[in-house]
Amino acid sequence: MNTATTTTYHNHRSTFRQRLSHLGKEDIIMLIALIGISLSMLVAIVFPLFGMFSKSFQNNSGDWVGLGNFIEYFSSPGLVGSISNSIWVSLLTTVITGLAAFVYAYALTRSCMPGKKIFRALSSIPILAPSLLPAISLVYLLGNQGLIREILMGESVYGPIGIVIGMCFYIFPHILMIMITALSTSDARLYEAAEVLGAGPVRIFFTVTLPGARYGLISAAFVAFTLAITDFGIPKVIGGNFNVLATDIYKQVVGQQNFSIGAVVGMILLIPALVSFAVDRHVRKKQTAQMSARSEPYRPKPHKLRDGLLFAFCTMVALFLLTIIGTAAFSSLVKFWPYEMSLTLQHYDFNANDPNGWAPFFNSLTLSAVTAVVGTLMIFFGAYFVEKTKQFVLIRSLVQVMAMVPMAVPGMVLGLAYVFFFNAPGNPLNGIYGTMVILGLSTIAHFYTVSHLTLTTALKQIDGEFEAVSASLKAPFYKTVARVHFPICLPAISDVAIYLFVNSMTTVSAVVFLYAPDTKLASISVLNMDDVGDQAPAAAMAMMIVMTSIAVKTLHVFITKGINARTNAWKNASR
């Protein structure tokens, strides 16, 4: 080392020591916490994705082959056909679901039809079910022995028809929430001005309503496309010989043990998700910029014809959702469809129908409970240190960027990335592979972004004066967190806990590569039972997931009322 280099080294070291010397005890604790959070996110998100990226340029023996895997993939007409299949099925699903969700959201926000609360509650049903459930129901309705198979006029439900119908059920509530938000933020003054100028309802719709909601519509379209092209459960059950990218990953990795080509498919599947994420982020910024502090909320006026038509449409959509859920419930209670339609509970005897018996269901309960508690606490403190720490800008920015990454990563891609990273022989964390730990870690990582944004939004709403007062009183930050931030954020914290619990119960794609025989989950059990032709027991296990999710959501409603009452009382007392 020459003299100049030595001098520079000592100068940097001296500067670092000076900066540390100016940090208080709490600052050092926050710095250590931020470093720990950064390292955890690197291990849970960044390193696995980099491992999958590296694997796409290696053969199954780990030797570097450059673009050889990509050339092999694109040289196979069958594999390349999966790309076009995925794209056009996803586009069709996006158009159908987008139109239905827009009209449904319009009815909930821009009409005076009766039963809005009921329709809103019914629209959330698909969120409580694994994506495998609609596919199983469609087999019973439109399959070779289906109740109403004649409506397909000879066409088979096993393929794009079944995939599109199942996707519409699965995706509908996700984009409906975006549509409702987009239509709920309109300025009533624009409508008043249009009416004064003599514009009719149709013209107002195309010149005021649609332009005002355009960013929400674009965002919803990209979200729908991403969910459709990355879902695994529906095409796996009802896709037949119609290959898509999500099922290709599963076949390459599980069926053929071809991990290199699986990594290539994972990289390809990551592209539309990244594009959708980038566009969605851009659209959200534009949408926020258009909001005005002087805006007045729009309140619809009664209109018999419009309200009647919208009520009829919402009734049809709600009946579709209820039919899918109802078919799964009914088929799980029928003795032998369609020959012996007497009711029985024999399909719920999982000890007789599955080698693992009830263990997968209790595994899911355990995973969901632990994920809800541990994951919520981890995400809350991660959000707190990012939002409320004023120093260490570089580390906080790094954590914020990594927190956004999971939103752009499909579940199957994340699960496959975990295989390459945690199953590597040289990885010291190799021991958690196949355990409940890796299932919980992947689930938290998969659903991290929405939870993080929810809690950072809640923390932003807390006035910075609380920290200033605490600092003046020389109260440690952790006491302020326990006495101020945590109680005020309790409603958001409970929402995140339920979000993680329900998604842990229903997820398939993120964990399908990671479970072991003794850590099999209920959703995986549904998949395995369907694979061997036990569709009635599969429907029964899917209904157990739905009923558990409904019970927890119902309990959450009552708990939330109590939490909100206590939070409001706390806020009033602190003023």
N, C-alpha and C positions, 0 to 999 in steps of 0.2 A: 504494500500500500504506500503510494507516494505521499509527500508532505501535504500537497493541496487536498488530496482525498481525505487524509487524516484530519486536517483542520476542519473540512466541511462536516465530517462525521461527528467530531466533537461539538461543533456549533449546533448541529441538529439535536444532538443528545442534550446539550445544555438548554436549548429552547424547550425541548419536551419536558425536562425536569422543572423548568420555570413555570410552564403551564400547569403541570401537576401540582406544584407548590401552591398555586392560586386556587386550586379546587378545594372546596370544603368536603366534609365527610359525606354529606348527602349527594354532592356532585359525583364523588367517586362511586357511591353505591349505584347511582343512576347510570354512570358510564359502564360499570360492570354488568348491570342489568341489560343495557342496550347491546353490549358485546355478546352477552349470552343469548339474547333474542336473535341477533344477527347470525350467530353460529348455528342455532337451532334451525333457522329458516334455510340456511345454506344446506344443512344436512337433509332437511325434509323436502326441499323444493329444488334448489339450484343444482346440487351435485347429482341427484338422480336423473334430472333432465339432461345434464351434460353427459352422464353415462350412457343414456340412450342415444344421444347424438353421436358419441364415439362409436357405439356398437354398430350403427348403420354403415360405418366405413370399415368394419372388420368382418371376418368370416366367423363361423361358429367356434372355431378354435382360438379366436382372439387375434389372428394375424391381420395386418393392415392390407386391405384390398382396394382402397380408394373408392372410386365410384362404381366398383364392380357390382355391388348389391343393387344399386339403383338401375344399372344397365340390365341386370338379370330381371329385376321387377318389371321394367317397362318393355322387356322383350317377351313377356308372357301375356298374351291377349286376354286370358281369363282374369288375371290380376288387374290389368289396366282397365278392363271392363267394369271393375268394381268402382273405379273413380267416377265414370259417367253415370253408373247406376245410382251412386250415392248423391251425385249432384242433382240429377233431375228429380229423383224422389224427394230430396230435401227442398228443392224449389217448389214443387207441387204442394208439399205439405205446408210450406211457408205461406203460399198464396191462399190456400183453403183456410188454414187456421187463422191467418192474419185477417181475412175478411170477416170470418165468424167472430173473432175476438173483438174486432173494431165495432161491429154492430152491437154485440153484447155489451161492450163498455159504453157505447153511445146510449143504449137503453138505460144503463145504470146511472149515467151522469147527466143526460140531456132529455130525459122524459119524466113524466109523472105517473108511470105505470105502477100498479100495485105489486107488492111482494119483492121489492128490491133487495131487502136484507136476506130473504130466503134464497133468491137467485145468486146473490154474492156468496153465500155460504156453500151452495151446491157447486159453484164453479171451482172451489178449492179442493174438491174430492180427489182429483188425480194426484195432487201433491202427496197425499197420504198413502199412496199405493206404489209398489215397485213397478217399473216400466214393463215387467213381464206380464202383469195382470191383464191389461187390455188385449194383449196377444192371445192369452189363454181364453179369454171371453170370446174373442172373435172366432176361435176354432170351434167353440160350442155353438156360436150363432150362425157362422157362414162356412164352416168346414164341411168335410164330406158327409158328416152326420149332423150338420147344423140345423137349427130350428127354422131359420129363414134363408137357407142357402139359395132358394129359387130366385131371390132378388138380384143375384149376380148374373142371371141368365146364362149359365153354363161356364162362366169365368171362375177361375180358382182364387180363393182368398190367400193361398200360399204363394206369396210373391209381393210385387209392388202394391197391389190393392190392399192387402192386409197390413203391410208396413205403413202405408199412408194413413189408413183409418186409425190404426193404433197410435201413430205419431200425433195425429190430431188430438186424440184424447189426452195423451201424455203432455203435450206442449201447451195446450190451450190455457191453463191457469197461469203459466209463467209469463206469457205475453199479454194476457188480459190485464195483469197488474200494471204493466207498462202503459197499456192503452188507457186504462182508467186514470193513471197519473197524468198522461198527456192531455186528456179531455177535461180533467178537473181544474186545470190551471188557466183556463181561458178568461179573458177580460170581458165582463158584461158590457162595458162601454162600447166595444166594437160592434156588438149586436144591436145596441140601441142606435148607434150611428147609422148602421146599415138599414135598419127599419125606417128611420127618419128619411133616408134617401130613397125609400121606396123599393128596396130590394126584397124579392120574394124568398120563401124558405129554401128553395133549391139553390138560388144564387148565393144566399148567405152561407149555405153549407159548403159550396165550392170556393167561395172567396174569403170566408172567415174561419169556418170550422177546420177544414182540411189544412190550410196554411198554418193555422195556429198549432195544430197537432203534428205537423210534418216531421219534426225531429223525433217525437215519440214513436211515430209510425216507422221511421227508418231504423231506429234502435230496436224496436220490436221485431222487425223483419230479420235483422242480423242475428238477434238472439234466437229466434225460431229456427233459422237456417243452421246455426251452430248446434243447437240441441238435436235437431233432426239428423244431421250428418254424423254426429258423434255417438248417438245412442246405440247401445248394444243389445239390450234385452228384447226389444220388439222384433228386429230382424232375425235374431237368433231363434226365437220361438216360431215365428210365422213367415219367415223369409223364404223357406224352401230352398230351391236352387238359385235364387236371386241373390247374388253376392254383393255385399257392400263393404266399405272400408273397415267398419267396426268389427264385422264378423271375420274379415280376412285376418285381422290381427290375432283373433282368438284361434282360428284354424292354424295359422302359421306357428304360433307359440305352443298352444296346448296340443293341437292335433299332429303337427309335423315336427315339433321341437326345432323349428327353423327360426332361431332368435334374431338372426341378422336381417332376414326379410321382414320379420315382425317389426324390427326397429325402423326399417325403411317405411313401412306402412304407417307406423306411429308418427314419423316425421311428416309424411304427407297429410295425415289427419290433423296435424298441428297447424298447418297452413291456414285453412279456412277459419279455424278458431282464433288465430292471431289477427287475421284480417278483420274479422268481426269485432274483436276486442278493440282494435285500433279505431275502427269507424265508430263504434259505440262511444268510446271515450271522446272523440271529436264532436259527436252529435250532442253528448251531454253538456259539453262546454258551451256549444252554441245555444242550447235550450236555456241554460242558466242565464246567459247574457241577455236574453229577450224578456226576462221577468222584470216587472215594474213594481215599485213599492206602492204606487197609486192604483194598482189594478183592483177591480171589484169582482168578487166571485159571481159566476153566471148561475142564475136560478131559473130553471125551465118553467114554462107555463103549460097548463093542461091542454092537450090536443087529442081528442078522442080517437081519430083515425090513426095518427102516429103512435100514440100510446098503445092502442090495441094491436097494431101490427108488430110493434117491438115486444109486447108481452107474448104474442104468439111465437115469435122467433126465439125468445129466451126460453120459453117452455119447451120448444123442440130441442134446443141445445141441452137443457137440463135433463130432458128425458133420455137423450143420447148418453150423457154421462152416467145417469142412474141405471140405464140398461146395461152398460158395460160392467159397472160394479155389481148390479143385481144378478147378472148372469154368472159372474164368478162366485157369488155367494150361493146361488141356487145350485150350480153344478157341484159345489163342494158338499152339498147336502143330498144329492141324488145318488141312489144306489149304483145304477149302471146306465149311464147315458148312451143312447136314447131308448134303450130297450126296457129298463126297469126304473121307472121314475118315482118310485116310493122314496120317502125321505129317511135319511140315516145319518148318524154321526161317525160312521166307520172310517171315513176319510180323514177325520181328525185324530185317529189313533195312529200317530206318527211312529210309534214304536213298532207297529206292524207294517207300515208303508215305507219306512226309510231306515237304512242301517244305523243312522245316527239318532233316530227317534226324535225326542223333543229337544235334544241338546242344541241343535242350531238355533232354535227359537230363543232359548235361554242365553245362548252366546250373543245373539243380537241384542237382547235386553241388557246384558252386562256391558257390551261394547257401547250401546247407545247411552246408557246411564253414565259410564265413565267418560265418554267423549263429551257429553253435555256438561259435566262438572269440570273436568280437567281442561278441556278445550276452551270453555268459556272463560275460565280464569286466566289461561295463558293468553288468549286473544285480548282480554280486557287489559291486562298489564302491558301487553305489547302496544295496544292502542294508546294507553295512558302515557307511556314513555315517549311515544312518537309525538303525541299531541301536546302534552303539558311540559315536556322538557325543553328549555329554551337554548341550551348549549348543544354541542356535539352535532352540528347540522349535517355533517357528512354521513355519520352513522345513522341518524334518524332518516335521512333521505334514502339511504340504502335499504333500511327496513321497510319504508313505505313502498319502494319500488318492488321489493320481493313480495310484499303483501298483495300486490296487484297481479302477480304472475299466475296464481292458480285459477283466476277467472278465465284466462286464455288457454288453459290446459285441459283437454278432455279427460274424463275419469280413466278411460282405458289407457291413454297415453301415460298418465301419472302412474297407474298400476304397473304397466310394463317397465317404466323407468325405475320403479322400486325393485323390480326383479333384477335388472342389470346392476344396480348399485348395491343393494343390501345382500344380494346372493353371491356377490363376488367373494372368492375365497380369502383374499387379502384384506377385506374390509373388517375392522375390529368390531363393527356393529352387526356382523353376519349372524350372531346368535339370536337376534330378534326376528329373523326371517321365519315366517310360518306361525308366529305367536300372535296373541291378542295385541301386543304392543305395536307391531307394525300395522295391523289393521286399524288401530286407533290413530296412529300417526298419519297414515294415508288419508283417513277420513277427515281429520282435522285440517290437513293440508289441502284436501280437495275443496272443502267448503270454507276455507279461511277468509277469502276476500270479502264476501258478503257480510260475514260476521265482523270483520275488521272495520268495514265502512260503516256498519250500523253503530258500533261502539265509538268510533271516532266522531261520528255525527253527534251522538249524545254528549260526548265530552266537549265538543266545540260550543255547545249551548250553555255550558257552565261558565259563568263570569270569572275572568282572571283575577278579580278582586279577592276571591277566596284564597288563592295562593299568596297574594300580596299580604293579606291580613295574617295568614299563617306564618309567613316569613317574618313579619314585624313582631309577632308574638314568639318567634323562635320555636314554633311547633314543628316537629319533623314531618316530612312530606307524607310518610306512611300513615300518620294519624289523620292528616287531611284527607287522604284517600279513603280511609275507613269511615270517617265521620261525615264527609261531604260528598266526594265523587261517587263512591259506591252506592250510598242511599239514593242519590239523585238519578243515577244511571240504572237503578234496579229494574225498571220496566224494560229498558233496552237489553239489559243483561238476561232477563228471563226470556225475552224474545229470541235471543241468540241461543240460549240453552235449548229451547224447544226446537229451533231450526236445526241445530246439530243432532238432537235426539231423533227427530223424524227422518232426517236424511241418512243417519246411520242405520236406521231400521230398513229403509227402502233401497239404499245404494247397492248396485251390482257391479258396474263397470270398474270402479276404482279398486275393488277387492277380489275380483274374480281370479287374478293371478297369484294372490298372496296368502290364501287360507291353507291350512293343513287339515287333515281329517278330524282332529279334535278341536279345531277353531272354525269349523264350517258355520256360516251364518244362515239365517232364515231365507234371505233372498237367494243365496247360492243353493240352498236346499230346493227351492222352487225351480231353479234352473235345472238342477240335476234330476229331479223327479220328472220334469217335463221331457228331458232328454231320453229317459227310459220308458216313456209312454204313460207314466202315472199322472195324467193331467188332473184328475179329480183331487188327489192328495196335494198336488202342486197348487191348485186353486184354494184348497183349504189352508195351506200354509200362507199363501198370499193374503187371504182374508184375515188370518191371525195378525199379520203385519198391519193391515188396514185398521182392524179393531183396536189394536194397541195404539196406533197413531191417533185415532179418533179419541180414545180415552185420555191420552196425554194432552191432546189439544184442548179437550173439554175442561180438564183439570186446570190447564194453563189459563183459560178464560176466567175462571173463578179466582185463581191466585192473582191474576193481573188486576182484577178489580180491587182486591185488597191492597196490592202493592201501590196502585195509582192513588188510592185514598190516603195511604200513609205518606206517600211521596208529596202529595199536594199539601197535606197537613204539615209536613216537615218544611216545605218551602215557605208556607205562610208564617210558620213560627220563626223562621230565620230572617224574615224581612224586618 
